[in-house]
Amino acid sequence: MSLPLARYRPVFAVPGSLTFTLAGLLGRLALAMYGVSVVVLIADRRGSYALAGAVSAVGVLAGAALLPPLGRLVDRLGQARVAVPAVLATALPTGALLLCVRSGAPDWTLFPCWALSGTSPNLGGMARARWAHLHRADAAVLHRANALEQSLDELCFMAGPVLGMALCTALAPEAGLLAAWALGTVGTLLFAAQRGTEPPLPEVAQQATAPRGLLRTRGFLPLLAGFLAAGVLFGSLEVTTLAYTDALGRQSAGGVLLALVAAGSCASGLAFGAIRPRRPAAVRLAFGAGAMAALMLLPLTAGRAGAGVTLLGAALLAAGSGTAPTMITGMTMVQELLPAHRLNEAMALAVSAILIGISTGATLGGAVAQHTSPGTGYLLPLAAATLALLAALPAAIRKS
């Protein structure tokens, strides 16, 4: 593994790049902690997983709605000028949520509190915008930077839920949310302080570009459709796996299996980044989506056969290896298609599509798990991967 990792050294050749990466890592770890921390907090204090899940889902959708306008502001005003007040603004609604949960306030009060907490900036998108600015002249290094970002995302989503759950159960139900807010705030402030690597503000003429111009960019809507499908895959895969292990009487193994999915994605992302890309990004995206769909047959086959935890874990580890190359290439295409002065908004739209997909996939996965036999729900991630492939094919055919 040392040789592939050595290929990532040029990514950090620019002074300050490692610092903003580590700062952004703290913020993204916090993001990965929020979901489980809010669910455990509300379920423990209010005794209702249904309420906890509904509040969490509303928070995801609110974040998806708020990210694009925040991204637009970042493009117009700069990362630091938007990120700092945006993350500090989360203190009041987060504190209000904790107070409402503990004080016995009506259930409906929890929804606006958590929805308004979604003003945290998109650190992953801002980091990718920095890499695009720093390495725009070297496509190979930019490819590695995007691969590194995706792998870091996977690491956070392996460690974040585990850390949030540990704090909530070992200290207090509020501990996970408090720690997540503290980590997210500190990480964002440290990230914003790295002004030397921040992309420059656009010219006045560029700022006057119509906001709807992004969606009119050729090829961007199919990309967003692919990100939406990927989100459905993530959400349905998670719920289906948790429901499957619960049916086996091994509920505690669900988190481990999901960590294996992230581990497979992280490893494949690092390996993919170490390879110099030779085909157009549109072609690579179609190949990645096709591989992702093919690999999703593995958990479906294992689940329908009634496989145990060990065999299903191996299938999920392999299936996870197909997601990172697809996501890396998708983000690379966003950087190629959209102008630099609109990149933060474009990244925010991509993340919003993923979040909406995750919420949709989780809802569909829960419904299928409730009314069908265990393992049937793995049809959903397979179908979502197939839709991602269909969205990628037209551009790939044009470029091949």
C-alpha positions in Angstrom: 0.0 0.0 0.0 3.0 2.3 0.5 3.5 2.8 -3.3 0.0 3.9 -4.0 0.0 6.2 -1.0 3.3 7.7 -2.2 1.6 8.9 -5.3 -0.5 11.3 -3.2 2.5 13.4 -2.1 2.1 15.9 -5.0 -1.4 16.6 -3.8 0.1 18.3 -0.7 2.9 20.1 -2.5 1.1 23.5 -2.1 1.8 25.0 1.4 -1.3 25.0 3.6 -3.0 22.2 1.7 -2.5 19.6 4.4 -3.7 22.0 7.1 -7.0 22.7 5.4 -7.5 19.0 4.7 -7.1 18.1 8.3 -9.4 21.0 9.4 -12.0 19.9 6.9 -11.7 16.3 8.2 -12.8 17.5 11.6 -15.9 19.1 10.2 -16.8 16.1 8.1 -16.4 13.8 11.0 -18.9 16.0 12.8 -21.3 15.7 9.9 -21.1 11.9 10.1 -21.9 12.0 13.8 -25.0 14.1 13.6 -27.5 11.5 12.3 -27.0 8.8 14.9 -26.5 11.4 17.7 -29.8 13.0 17.0 -31.6 9.7 16.7 -30.2 8.4 19.9 -30.9 11.6 21.8 -34.6 11.9 20.8 -35.2 8.1 21.0 -33.8 8.0 24.5 -35.3 11.2 25.9 -38.7 10.9 24.2 -39.0 7.1 23.8 -39.9 7.2 20.1 -37.7 6.0 17.2 -40.4 7.1 14.8 -40.1 10.7 16.1 -36.4 10.5 16.1 -36.3 9.2 12.5 -38.7 11.8 11.3 -36.8 14.7 12.9 -33.5 13.3 11.4 -35.1 13.1 7.9 -36.4 16.6 8.1 -32.9 17.8 9.0 -31.4 16.0 6.0 -34.0 17.6 3.6 -33.5 21.0 5.2 -29.7 20.7 4.7 -30.3 19.7 1.1 -32.4 22.8 0.5 -29.9 25.2 2.3 -26.7 24.0 0.8 -27.1 25.4 -2.8 -27.9 29.0 -1.6 -25.0 28.8 0.8 -22.8 27.6 -2.0 -23.9 30.5 -4.2 -22.9 32.9 -1.4 -19.5 31.2 -1.1 -18.9 31.7 -4.8 -19.8 35.4 -4.5 -18.3 36.4 -1.2 -15.6 33.8 -0.5 -15.3 30.7 1.6 -14.3 32.3 4.9 -16.8 35.2 4.8 -19.7 32.7 4.5 -18.4 29.6 6.4 -17.7 31.4 9.7 -21.1 33.1 10.3 -22.9 30.1 8.9 -21.4 27.6 11.3 -21.7 30.0 14.3 -25.4 30.4 13.4 -25.9 26.7 14.1 -25.3 27.3 17.8 -28.8 28.7 18.6 -31.0 26.1 16.9 -28.7 23.2 18.2 -29.0 24.6 21.7 -32.7 25.0 21.3 -33.1 21.4 20.2 -31.3 20.2 23.3 -33.4 22.4 25.5 -36.7 21.3 23.8 -35.8 17.7 24.1 -34.9 17.9 27.8 -37.7 20.3 28.8 -40.6 18.2 27.4 -41.5 20.8 24.7 -44.1 19.7 22.1 -42.8 17.2 19.6 -43.3 19.7 16.7 -40.8 22.1 18.2 -38.0 19.6 17.5 -38.5 19.8 13.7 -37.8 23.5 13.1 -34.9 23.4 15.6 -33.1 20.6 13.7 -34.0 22.0 10.3 -32.5 25.4 11.2 -29.3 23.6 12.3 -28.6 22.8 8.7 -26.7 26.0 8.0 -23.4 24.3 8.3 -21.3 24.9 5.2 -20.4 22.2 2.7 -16.7 21.6 3.8 -16.3 18.7 1.3 -17.4 20.9 -1.6 -15.2 23.8 -0.5 -12.2 21.5 -0.2 -12.8 20.2 -3.7 -13.1 23.8 -4.9 -9.7 24.5 -3.4 -8.2 21.4 -5.0 -9.6 22.5 -8.4 -8.1 25.9 -7.9 -4.7 24.6 -6.8 -4.3 21.8 -9.3 -6.4 22.9 -12.2 -3.3 22.8 -14.5 -2.5 19.1 -13.6 -5.4 16.7 -14.2 -3.5 13.8 -12.8 -2.9 15.4 -9.4 -6.4 16.8 -9.3 -7.7 13.3 -9.9 -5.7 12.1 -6.9 -7.0 15.0 -4.8 -10.6 14.1 -5.6 -9.9 10.4 -4.8 -8.4 11.5 -1.5 -11.4 13.6 -0.6 -13.8 10.7 -1.3 -11.7 8.3 0.8 -11.7 10.8 3.6 -15.5 11.0 3.4 -15.7 7.2 3.7 -13.3 7.2 6.7 -15.5 9.8 8.4 -18.7 7.8 7.7 -17.0 4.8 9.3 -15.8 6.5 12.4 -18.5 9.2 12.9 -21.5 7.0 13.8 -19.3 4.8 16.0 -18.0 7.9 17.9 -21.4 9.5 18.2 -23.0 6.3 19.5 -20.1 5.7 22.0 -20.5 9.3 23.4 -24.3 9.0 23.6 -24.2 5.7 25.4 -21.1 6.1 27.6 -21.7 9.7 28.8 -25.2 11.1 28.1 -27.7 11.1 25.2 -26.8 14.7 24.6 -23.0 14.1 24.4 -22.9 13.0 20.8 -24.7 16.1 19.5 -22.7 18.4 21.6 -19.4 16.9 20.5 -20.5 16.9 16.9 -21.3 20.6 17.1 -18.0 21.4 18.8 -16.0 19.4 16.2 -17.9 20.9 13.3 -17.5 24.5 14.6 -13.7 24.1 15.4 -13.1 22.3 12.1 -14.9 25.0 10.0 -13.2 27.9 11.8 -9.7 26.3 11.3 -10.6 25.6 7.6 -11.7 29.1 7.0 -8.5 30.5 8.6 -6.4 28.9 5.8 -6.8 31.9 3.5 -3.7 31.2 1.4 -5.4 28.2 -0.3 -8.8 29.8 -0.7 -9.9 30.3 -4.3 -10.0 34.0 -5.4 -13.3 35.8 -5.8 -14.7 36.1 -9.3 -14.7 39.2 -11.4 -17.8 41.4 -11.2 -18.9 40.3 -14.7 -18.8 36.7 -13.6 -20.8 37.4 -10.4 -23.6 38.7 -12.6 -24.2 35.2 -14.2 -27.8 34.1 -13.8 -28.2 31.7 -10.9 -30.2 29.3 -13.1 -27.2 29.0 -15.5 -25.8 26.0 -13.7 -28.8 23.8 -14.5 -28.6 24.9 -18.1 -25.0 23.6 -18.4 -24.9 20.7 -20.8 -24.4 17.4 -19.0 -25.0 18.8 -15.5 -28.6 17.6 -15.0 -27.7 14.0 -15.9 -24.8 14.2 -13.4 -27.2 15.4 -10.7 -29.5 12.5 -11.6 -26.6 10.1 -11.1 -25.8 11.7 -7.7 -29.5 11.3 -6.7 -29.4 7.6 -7.7 -26.2 7.1 -5.7 -27.9 8.6 -2.7 -30.8 6.2 -3.1 -28.3 3.4 -3.2 -26.6 4.6 0.0 -29.9 5.1 1.9 -31.5 1.9 0.8 -28.4 -0.2 1.3 -28.0 1.0 4.9 -31.6 0.4 5.9 -31.8 -3.0 4.2 -28.6 -4.1 5.9 -29.8 -3.1 9.3 -33.2 -4.8 8.8 -31.5 -7.9 7.6 -29.2 -8.3 10.6 -32.1 -7.5 12.9 -34.0 -10.4 11.2 -31.1 -12.7 11.8 -31.1 -11.7 15.5 -27.7 -10.0 15.0 -28.7 -6.3 15.2 -25.4 -5.2 16.7 -23.6 -6.5 13.6 -25.4 -4.0 11.3 -23.0 -1.2 12.1 -20.0 -3.5 11.4 -21.4 -4.5 8.0 -22.0 -0.9 7.1 -18.4 -0.1 8.1 -17.3 -2.8 5.7 -19.1 -1.1 2.9 -17.3 2.2 3.7 -14.0 0.3 4.1 -14.3 -1.2 0.6 -15.1 2.2 -0.9 -12.2 3.9 0.9 -9.7 1.3 -0.3 -10.9 1.3 -3.8 -10.9 5.1 -3.8 -7.3 5.3 -2.8 -6.3 2.7 -5.4 -8.3 4.4 -8.1 -6.7 7.7 -7.3 -3.2 6.2 -7.6 -4.0 5.2 -11.2 -3.4 7.8 -13.9 -6.7 8.4 -15.8 -6.5 7.8 -19.5 -10.1 7.8 -20.7 -12.4 10.8 -20.7 -14.2 11.4 -17.4 -17.6 10.7 -18.9 -16.5 7.2 -20.1 -14.9 6.5 -16.7 -18.2 7.5 -15.0 -20.2 5.0 -17.1 -17.7 2.2 -16.4 -17.8 3.0 -12.7 -21.6 3.0 -12.6 -21.6 -0.2 -14.5 -19.2 -1.8 -12.1 -21.2 -0.5 -9.2 -24.4 -2.1 -10.5 -22.7 -5.4 -11.2 -21.2 -5.5 -7.7 -24.6 -4.8 -6.1 -25.6 -8.2 -7.3 -23.4 -9.7 -4.6 -25.4 -8.5 -1.5 -28.6 -9.2 -3.4 -27.6 -12.8 -4.1 -26.3 -13.3 -0.5 -29.4 -11.7 1.0 -31.9 -13.7 -1.1 -30.0 -16.9 -0.2 -30.3 -16.2 3.5 -26.6 -15.8 4.0 -25.1 -15.3 7.4 -23.3 -12.2 8.7 -19.9 -13.3 7.5 -20.8 -14.1 3.9 -23.0 -10.9 3.7 -20.1 -8.9 5.1 -17.8 -10.2 2.3 -20.4 -9.3 -0.3 -20.9 -5.8 1.1 -17.1 -5.2 1.3 -16.8 -6.0 -2.4 -20.0 -4.1 -3.3 -18.6 -1.0 -1.5 -15.5 -1.0 -3.7 -17.7 0.1 -6.7 -19.0 3.3 -5.2 -15.8 5.5 -4.6 -14.5 5.4 -8.2 -18.0 6.4 -9.5 -18.3 9.3 -7.0 -14.7 10.5 -7.6 -15.3 10.6 -11.4 -18.7 12.3 -10.9 -17.1 15.1 -8.8 -14.3 15.4 -11.4 -16.9 16.0 -14.1 -18.5 18.7 -12.0 -15.2 20.4 -11.9 -14.7 20.0 -15.6 -18.2 21.1 -16.7 -18.8 24.1 -14.4 -16.8 27.4 -14.3 -14.5 27.9 -11.4 -16.6 30.9 -10.1 -19.7 28.7 -9.7 -18.0 25.6 -8.3 -19.0 25.8 -4.7 -22.7 26.1 -5.7 -22.3 23.2 -8.2 -20.7 21.0 -5.5 -23.5 22.0 -3.1 -26.1 20.9 -5.7 -24.4 17.6 -6.1 -24.4 17.0 -2.3 -28.0 18.1 -2.1 -28.9 15.5 -4.7 -27.1 12.8 -2.8 -28.9 13.8 0.5 -32.3 13.8 -1.1 -31.4 10.4 -2.6 -30.3 9.1 0.8 -33.6 10.2 2.4 -35.6 8.7 -0.4 -33.6 5.4 -0.4 -34.0 5.1 3.4 -37.7 5.6 3.1 -38.1 3.0 0.3 -35.8 0.6 2.0 -37.8 0.8 5.2 -41.0 0.1 3.4 -39.6 -2.8 1.5 -38.1 -4.3 4.7 -41.4 -3.9 6.4 -43.5 -5.8 3.8 -41.1 -8.3 2.2 -38.7 -11.0 3.2 -35.2 -10.1 4.5 -32.8 -9.5 1.6 -35.4 -8.4 -0.9 -34.5 -4.7 -0.2 -31.1 -5.3 -1.8 -33.0 -4.9 -5.1 -33.2 -1.2 -4.4 -29.4 -0.4 -4.4 -29.1 -2.5 -7.6 -31.9 -0.6 -9.3 -30.4 2.7 -8.1 -27.0 1.8 -9.5 -28.6 0.8 -12.8 -30.3 4.3 -13.0 -26.9 5.9 -12.3 -25.5 3.9 -15.3 -28.4 5.0 -17.5 -27.8 8.6 -16.6 -24.1 8.3 -17.4 -24.4 6.5 -20.7 -25.3 9.4 -23.1 -22.3 11.5 -22.2 -20.0 8.4 -22.4 -21.3 7.5 -25.8 -20.6 11.1 -27.0 -17.1 11.0 -25.7 -16.1 7.5 -26.8 
